[in-house]
Amino acid sequence: MTVPDPYPRLPHRAPFLLLDRVLEIGERSGVFMKQVAAADPCVAADGTLPAAFVLEALAQGGGALLSALTDDRMPQPGYLAAVDDFRVLAPPRAGDTVRIEVEVLRHFQGATQLRGRALVDGRLCAEGRLTLALPR
């Protein structure tokens, strides 16, 4: 696995860019980092990162992986089309470093299905399958 660029290539910008770093890019998988800070506008009042933002971080990881695997310098705009079997075991908290891992399961009809996992200190905190689609 290689790291072509330390910053994810996504059309998102602050405050909605949830990935901080690209750690690894492989032929069918990628690993990214998210620092959860108390000052982050996505963090809830109780100091946790809500499930919707954990899911969005996984989706952004998938988008960043697909963007890194293309030769285009500009990322393709796309959207989260489906979520399957998503569960949060323990929400990340302020101060945590979340490791986002995504793996391509299959490509079909202009969409890509991925498996995503979020880990904190090696412990699984969320996982699920998601489908990203390109606009027609």
C-alpha positions in Angstrom: 0.0 0.0 0.0 1.1 3.5 -0.7 0.2 7.0 0.3 -0.1 9.2 -2.9 -1.1 12.4 -1.0 -1.5 12.9 2.7 -4.8 14.9 2.3 -7.9 13.3 1.0 -9.2 14.5 -2.4 -12.8 15.2 -1.7 -15.1 18.0 -2.8 -15.9 18.7 0.9 -14.5 21.6 2.8 -14.4 22.6 6.5 -16.4 22.1 8.7 -17.8 19.1 6.8 -14.6 17.5 5.7 -14.3 14.7 8.4 -11.1 13.1 7.3 -7.8 14.6 8.4 -5.2 12.3 6.8 -4.7 9.6 4.2 -2.7 6.8 5.9 -2.7 4.1 3.2 -4.2 3.5 -0.3 -4.2 0.1 -1.9 -5.8 -1.4 -5.0 -9.1 -2.0 -3.2 -8.8 -0.5 0.2 -7.8 2.7 2.1 -7.1 3.8 5.6 -7.7 7.3 6.8 -7.5 9.2 10.1 -10.0 11.5 11.9 -9.1 13.5 15.0 -12.2 14.1 17.2 -11.8 17.5 18.8 -14.1 19.0 21.4 -14.2 22.2 19.3 -15.4 20.3 16.2 -18.9 21.5 15.3 -19.9 17.9 14.5 -19.2 16.8 18.1 -22.3 16.5 20.3 -22.7 18.3 23.7 -21.8 15.1 25.5 -18.4 15.0 23.7 -19.3 12.1 21.3 -19.2 12.0 17.6 -22.8 11.1 16.6 -23.5 8.0 14.5 -24.5 10.1 11.4 -21.0 11.7 11.4 -19.3 8.4 11.9 -21.2 7.1 8.9 -20.3 10.2 6.9 -16.6 9.7 7.7 -16.8 6.2 6.4 -18.5 7.5 3.2 -15.9 10.2 2.8 -13.2 7.5 3.2 -14.9 5.6 0.4 -15.0 8.7 -1.8 -11.4 9.5 -1.0 -10.3 6.0 -1.9 -12.2 6.1 -5.2 -10.8 9.5 -6.0 -7.2 8.3 -5.2 -7.7 5.3 -7.6 -8.5 7.6 -10.6 -6.0 9.6 -12.6 -8.1 12.8 -12.4 -6.9 15.5 -10.1 -10.4 16.6 -9.4 -12.6 14.3 -7.3 -15.8 13.1 -9.0 -18.9 14.4 -7.2 -21.0 11.5 -5.9 -23.4 10.7 -3.1 -24.1 8.1 -0.5 -26.8 6.0 -2.1 -27.3 3.2 0.5 -26.3 2.0 3.9 -26.6 -1.7 5.1 -25.9 -3.3 8.4 -24.5 -0.1 9.9 -23.9 -0.2 13.7 -22.1 1.9 16.2 -20.7 -0.1 19.1 -19.2 2.8 21.0 -19.2 6.4 19.6 -15.8 8.1 19.3 -15.3 10.8 21.9 -13.4 14.1 21.9 -9.7 13.4 22.1 -10.0 10.1 20.1 -8.1 9.3 17.0 -10.4 7.4 14.7 -8.9 5.0 12.1 -11.3 4.8 9.1 -10.8 1.6 7.0 -12.7 1.1 3.7 -12.6 -1.8 1.3 -14.2 -2.0 -2.1 -16.6 -5.0 -2.3 -17.9 -4.5 -5.8 -18.6 -2.1 -8.6 -22.0 -2.2 -10.4 -24.0 0.1 -12.6 -22.2 3.4 -11.8 -22.0 2.6 -8.1 -19.5 1.1 -5.7 -20.3 -1.0 -2.6 -17.8 -0.7 0.2 -17.3 -2.2 3.7 -16.2 0.4 6.3 -14.9 0.2 9.8 -14.1 2.9 12.4 -11.6 1.9 15.1 -10.3 3.8 18.2 -7.1 2.4 19.7 -7.6 -0.8 17.7 -11.2 -1.3 19.1 -14.0 -1.5 16.6 -16.4 1.4 17.3 -18.6 1.3 14.1 -19.0 -0.8 10.9 -21.2 -1.3 8.0 -21.6 -1.5 4.2 -22.3 1.5 2.1 -22.9 2.2 -1.6 -21.5 5.3 -3.3 -23.0 6.4 -6.6 -21.9 8.9 -9.3 -24.6 11.2 -10.6 -25.9 10.3 -14.0 
